[in-house]
């Protein structure tokens, strides 16, 4: 069932700190839609990490319209060296008694948070349930790694310290071993290598790939299936606005099934998502 990330955030209360990771940044969306929701949810501070090129471009286009920038929220440009780009999408909402973390595919804008077909996994932690604690521990480590690529990092470090505010945030005491998530900030093993190291159960029965965009020859689909020794690979893609050409599709092995998203709901019915809430 399709849901709305902004509506889900609006249901959370007593939020003190918000940290957003995004590639693109839309300040008009932030000020017209996100800030009003956050005011009703505790009026928290908000720090947004965005790709430096995208942040600069958005600021140049929108600066005359952004009254809250530097006052109600901080925009932090992350300058990853060429040829890499800062590309994670995540939202941490931290209160004294609990925290919620969304990790997904949507950029910070109307499409990414409301209208596109995006996927977000939700993690929660409080004093009663610490099942998702490894995800929060990993995310904290990842945030501190980002500081190597931002200006005035000590000022931004304070925002991270506040979100994981030690004795003030009761749930932080349960953050010990990091896990559940994978990330990379311009250095270290690739995400594919990290995933492959984690999978130790032999052959993968079914590999799901969900994307509208593909390389010109469709090689990534084939290589992912081979890398994980997948018995079957299922690719979810839109009927419109996908760049997967018929030539590239013809080169995909017979063990791979292309499934258009309008048909995907029935196929996903009953699939084990590991207890995660997908919105």
N, C-alpha and C positions, 0 to 999 in steps of 0.2 A: 504494500500500500504506500502510495506516495505521500510524503509529508513535507512540511515547510520548516527549514532550519530556524528561521526567525521566530516562528510560532513556538517552536520547542524551547528556544532561549527565553521567550517571554514567560514561559511557565515556571522558570526558575526564580527563586526569591533570595533576597539578602545577599546578592552578589557584591563582592568588594573589589575584585580585580578581574580584568579581562585581558587576555593576550591572544592576538590573532596572527597567524602566519598565512601569507598569501603571495602569489606572484604579481597579479595586477591589483591596483588600488583604485577604488571609486569613492572619492570623498563626498560627493553629493549623496550617494547611497548611504554612506555612514551617517551623515548629519541629518538626512531627512527621514530615515527609517530605523537605523540601529540605535542612535542616541535616544530617541523617544522611548524605545522598548527598554533600554537599560535604565533610564530614569525611573521607570515603574518597577524595576527589578532590584533596586538598591542604589542606583546612581554610582556605579563603580568607576574607577579609573580604567582607562583602556590604552594599551600599547599595541601598535600594529607594525609588524615586520613585513616589509615588501621588497621585491626585487628593486635594486637601486635605479635601473633604467626606467622601469615602469613607474616608480614613485616620483621621479623627477618629471617625467612626461605628464603624469596626471596632475601634479602640482602646477606646472606651467599652464595647463588648460583650465584648471578649476580654482586657482588660488583666490580670485576675486569673490568666489562664492563660499569659501570655507571659513566660517566665523569661529568654529570650534577647534580648529587645528592648533595645537600648542597650548590650548586652554582646557578643552574637555578630553582630548586624546592626543597621544604622541604617535607620529609616523616615523619609523626607523628604516632608512634605506640600507639594504644588505647588498654590499658590493662584492659579489662572487667573481673571481677572475675569469676572463675569457678562456675557453669557450663555454664555461658553465653558466647557469642562471639559478637564481634562488627560486625554487618551485614548490615548496611544501604548502599544504592547505590544512590548517588546524585552528581550533578555537578552544581556549581554556577559560572556564568560568569558575572563579575561586571564591568561596565564602568561608566563614569561620568554621562551620561544622561539616562542610562537604565541598566537593568539587566535581565538575563535569568537564569532560574532554571530548571534543568532536574531531575526528581525523578523516579527511575525505578528499574530494576532487574539485570542489568549487572555489573559484576565486572570489575575493571580496567585492561583490557587485550584485546588481539585481539578478542577472542570469545565474551566477554561481550559487547564490543563496536562496533564490526563489523560483526561477522559471526553468532553468536547464534541467536535463536529466542527470543529476549528480548523485553520488553515493557518499554517505557519511556514516562512519561507525561511531557509536556513543559509548563512552566509558564513564563510570561513576565510582566515587569512593566516599565513605563516611565512617563513623566509628563502629557501625554495625556490619557493614559489608566492605571488605578490602580485597575482593576477588580481582578487581582491575588495578590494584596498587602498582604492579610492575609497569603498566603503561604510563602512569603519572611519574614514576621514578625515571623512566627512560626519557620522557618529554622534558623533564627538568634538566637532565644532562644535555639534551639536544639544544635547549635554549642557551645554555652557557657556552656551547660550542659556537653558536651563531655570533657571539660577542667578538670573536676574532675578526669578523668581517663588517663591523659597524663602526661609525665614528662616535666619539664621546662614549665609549663603551661603559665607563664606570657609572654614568648617569643612567644608562639603560639597565645595567646590572641591578640597580636599586629597584626597578620595576619588577624584575624577576624575583628578587629577594622578597618583595612584598607579596607577590602572588603565592609564594611558597613560604609564608611568613612564620616559620618556626613555631614557637609556643602559641602564637595567636591563632594559627590554623591547626586545629586539633587533628585533622586527617593526615597531616604531613608526617606524624610520628610513625605511620605505617608504611612509609616509602623506604624500602630496603633494596631488594634485588630488582634491577631494571629488566624489562622484557615486553613482550606482546607487540611492540612497534619496531620498525626499521627506519633508519634515516641516514642521510649523508650530507655533509656541508663542505663541498669542494674538495674533499680529500678522504682517504680511507677506502675500504672495500665498496664495490658497487652494490646497489640494492639487490640485484640478481644474485651476486655472490653471497650476500648475507642470507637471503631466502634459501638458497640451496644448502648452505651449511646447517640451517635450522631443520630442514626436512631429512629425517634419518629413518623413515619407515619403509624404505624400499621404493618401488614404483608408485607414482602418483596415478590414482585411478582416473581422476577427472581434473583438468586444469581449465579454469574460467578466466577469460580475458574480456574486459569491458572497455571499449574505447571507440571514439569516432574517427581517430586519426592513426594512420599507419605509414610505415616507410614505403617508398615507391615500389619496391619489389615484393612487399609483404613478407620479407625474410624474418622479421622479429617473431611472427606467429610460429613459424616452423622451428626457429631456434629455441624459443621458450619451451615448446613441446619436447624437443630433444633434450634440452638441458635438465628438465625435470622427469624425463622418461615417462611422460604422460601417456596413458593408454588411450585417452580421448581428450581433445582440446575443443572447448566450446567458446566461440567468439561472439559476444553480444555487440551489435552495432546498429545504428539507426538506418532506416531505409533511405532517408534523405540526409544530406549534409555530411556524408562520410567520404573520405578520400581514398577508400580502398577500391582500386580499379578492378575491372573484370579480368584484366591480364594478371594482376597480382593474385587475385582470388583463385585463378586457375592453377597457380603454382603451389597452392596450399595442399598438404598431404590429405589423403582420404580419411585419416583419423581425426581430422579437424572438421567441426560443424560450425557453419555460419548461421547465427540465430538473430533475426531482426528483433529489435526491442519491443515492437508491438506484439510479438508472439512470445516474449520472454516470461511474462507473468505466470503462465501455466507451467512452463518448464521449471521455474524457481520454486513453485509450490511444493513444500515439504523438504526443501534442501536444508541441510543442517548448517546453520550460520553460527554455531558455537555459542548460542545464547546472546549474541550481540543484537542490539537494536539498530536496524538499518533504516535511515530516513532519506 
